[in-house]
């Protein structure tokens, strides 16, 4: 009997549309828009954790909308003027509430589960061979948030049966979500203008930027308690038939919020933490990458050893003796810490993102000869050092002409930069071999110190003028 009623609920109610919105809306955003979620090692199909974090990020759009859809569902009895009639039926109110809440929960869990399945299949078919289980709590809490929000909307609409209840809830949750997610943007870790504990009451995560970051266990536990309280309050309001029951229904959400605020971390550094298993280094001789990117190791080890030999030939004892993936967290635009002994690799950067074979060897030599203090990625766009690096690599490999490491831009700044690079290349190659080595050594020292003056001027011999 209950199964038949549940099927009727799914056929004739708004519940299935909530799942369709979550699944269809998310796939439309991910697949129809060429956004930052397709870029770099933190893309939504690049790693399991980043896939889970990106689906949580989209809750910023769907969570308020699902609460509103739940409220529309909760107005069904008042709109049909059947509230008094249903009270007189022998079926308990909690059982009627369970069927409608169950239909909504089934639709939302199915829609969100299919979204995670689509992302998971693409991750599994992709390049990564790192398969952690730490992404599961991230997705499970997201599913709980959708169900809790929808049931809370249903219960509140039944307690306050007004046509203004659904839009008011959507606007309220949208404003709160946006306020709690608003970032200061001045550090390597995400943060909010609200106190961190309060900000974590929102199930929405910030835009994933670092693939090594994940949510801590205390965040999972605290958010689960808060969302269970929200779910219990929504269900209690949905099944309450007296004013006293409605007043008592607020106890679970208050208790859940109180417990959550005791458990949730007070600082952003304890909220978004480095996944130590993913960040563990895997090495092949002098070449090391993180466990999360160990699929890159065979190619990188082969090309890295070749690049180290070239660097030793041109730099002697001052050459780098290892190649290592850069795992330090940086704010956007922040300078990275450089060392003359290590050639750092960042797979988010344009030079390394899709490089293989000879292109990868040249990129590694560039990092050894003229390392860049700033990132050159889709998020940072700092490509000013590529012209300098191109000259250094072309010199090290004894190319007859300057070979750009990436395609030249067509804007005025790029055209001038590459014109200056051609001039610097001509001046460098016109010198004697000893003077060329001296000029390259001066360039490398300037690069390692993140010197402020133009490195093209160093190669052209104009730095001291």
C-alpha positions, 0 to 999 in steps of 0.5 A, spaced: 500 500 500 505 504 501 509 503 495 503 504 491 502 511 494 509 513 494 509 511 486 503 516 486 506 521 489 512 521 485 507 521 478 503 526 481 507 531 485 512 536 484 517 531 487 521 528 481 522 535 478 526 537 484 531 531 482 530 533 475 533 540 477 539 538 480 541 533 475 539 537 469 541 544 471 548 541 474 549 537 467 547 543 463 552 548 467 558 543 467 557 540 460 554 546 456 559 552 459 566 551 458 568 554 465 574 553 470 571 547 472 574 543 466 581 546 467 587 544 471 588 538 476 582 541 480 577 540 475 571 536 476 573 530 472 580 530 474 580 527 481 575 524 485 575 529 491 575 535 486 569 532 483 565 531 489 567 539 491 565 541 485 558 538 485 558 541 492 559 548 490 553 548 485 549 547 491 549 554 492 544 555 486 540 548 487 540 548 495 535 555 496 531 552 490 530 546 492 528 549 499 523 553 495 520 547 491 519 543 498 515 549 500 511 549 494 510 541 495 508 543 502 502 548 500 499 542 497 494 541 502 492 548 503 491 549 496 486 544 495 483 545 502 483 538 504 487 540 511 481 539 515 479 533 511 485 529 512 486 531 520 479 526 520 482 520 517 485 514 521 492 514 518 497 518 522 499 525 520 506 522 521 505 517 516 502 521 511 508 526 512 513 520 511 510 518 504 511 526 501 517 527 504 520 520 502 518 522 495 522 528 495 528 525 498 528 519 493 527 524 487 533 528 490 538 523 492 536 519 485 538 526 481 544 528 485 546 520 485 546 520 478 550 527 477 555 524 482 555 517 477 556 521 471 562 525 474 565 519 477 565 515 471 569 521 467 574 521 473 575 513 472 576 513 465 580 519 466 588 519 467 588 519 475 589 512 478 588 515 485 582 512 488 581 515 495 574 514 499 575 521 502 570 524 497 564 520 499 563 524 506 563 530 501 557 527 497 553 524 502 553 530 506 551 534 500 545 529 499 543 530 506 543 537 505 538 537 499 533 532 503 534 536 509 532 543 505 527 540 501 523 537 507 524 543 512 521 547 506 515 542 506 514 543 513 515 550 514 510 551 508 505 547 512 506 551 518 505 558 514 501 556 508 502 562 504 503 563 497 509 568 499 512 562 503 516 559 497 519 565 494 521 568 501 524 561 503 528 561 496 530 569 497 532 568 504 536 561 503 540 565 497 542 571 501 544 567 507 548 562 502 551 568 498 553 571 505 556 565 508 560 564 501 563 571 500 570 570 500 576 575 503 580 572 497 587 574 501 590 567 502 591 560 500 585 558 504 578 559 502 575 564 508 568 568 509 566 575 512 562 571 517 565 567 523 568 560 520 563 556 524 557 560 522 559 560 515 560 552 515 553 551 517 552 552 509 553 546 506 556 549 499 563 549 498 567 554 495 570 554 488 575 548 488 582 551 486 587 546 490 586 539 488 590 537 495 585 540 499 579 537 502 574 538 508 576 536 515 572 530 519 570 535 524 566 539 518 563 533 516 560 531 523 558 538 525 554 539 518 551 532 519 548 534 526 546 541 523 542 538 517 539 532 521 536 537 526 534 541 520 531 535 517 528 533 524 525 540 524 522 540 517 519 533 518 516 535 525 513 541 522 510 537 516 507 532 521 504 537 527 497 538 528 497 542 534 500 549 535 504 546 541 507 540 536 509 546 532 513 550 537 516 543 540 518 542 532 524 547 533 528 544 538 531 539 533 534 544 529 536 549 535 540 543 538 543 541 531 546 548 530 548 548 537 552 541 537 554 543 530 557 550 532 561 546 538 564 541 533 565 546 527 572 548 526 574 556 528 579 557 523 579 556 515 586 552 516 582 547 520 576 547 515 580 546 508 585 541 510 591 538 505 589 531 504 596 527 506 595 521 503 594 525 496 600 529 497 605 524 499 610 524 494 612 518 490 619 518 486 623 515 481 630 517 482 630 524 483 623 525 480 617 526 485 610 527 484 604 527 489 600 520 490 594 524 486 598 525 480 602 519 480 600 517 473 604 523 471 610 519 474 613 515 468 613 520 463 615 525 468 621 521 470 624 520 463 623 527 461 626 529 468 632 525 468 634 528 461 632 535 463 637 534 469 642 532 464 642 538 460 642 543 466 648 539 469 651 540 462 650 548 462 650 550 469 655 545 472 655 544 480 649 549 481 644 545 476 638 542 480 639 535 482 631 533 482 625 535 479 619 535 484 611 537 484 610 543 487 605 542 493 605 548 497 599 552 498 599 559 495 594 565 494 592 567 487 598 571 485 603 570 491 610 568 489 612 561 490 618 559 494 624 557 489 630 553 490 636 552 486 637 545 487 630 543 485 626 544 479 618 545 481 613 542 477 606 545 477 601 541 473 596 546 473 601 551 469 600 551 461 607 549 460 606 542 464 598 541 463 598 537 457 606 537 455 609 530 453 615 528 450 620 534 447 615 539 450 615 536 457 623 536 457 623 543 454 618 545 460 623 542 465 629 545 462 625 552 463 624 551 470 631 549 472 634 555 468 629 561 469 624 559 474 618 563 474 616 566 481 608 567 479 604 562 476 602 561 469 595 558 469 588 559 467 587 562 474 593 566 474 595 568 467 602 570 469 605 568 462 610 574 462 616 569 464 615 565 458 619 569 453 625 569 458 624 561 459 624 560 451 630 564 450 634 560 456 631 553 453 633 555 446 640 557 448 641 550 452 639 546 447 643 550 442 637 551 437 639 555 431 633 560 432 628 562 438 623 557 439 617 559 443 615 554 449 608 556 447 604 560 442 605 567 441 599 572 443 596 577 438 595 582 443 599 589 443 603 587 450 605 580 447 607 582 441 612 587 444 614 582 449 616 577 443 619 583 439 624 584 445 625 577 446 628 576 439 632 582 440 635 579 447 636 572 443 640 576 437 644 579 443 645 573 447 647 569 441 652 574 438 656 573 445 662 568 446 660 562 449 663 564 456 659 571 456 653 567 454 654 562 460 655 568 464 649 572 462 645 565 463 647 565 470 646 572 471 639 571 469 638 565 473 640 568 479 635 574 478 629 569 477 631 565 483 631 572 487 624 574 484 628 580 482 623 586 480 627 588 474 626 585 467 629 579 466 629 580 458 634 586 460 638 581 463 639 577 457 640 583 453 645 586 457 641 592 459 640 590 466 646 595 469 644 601 464 
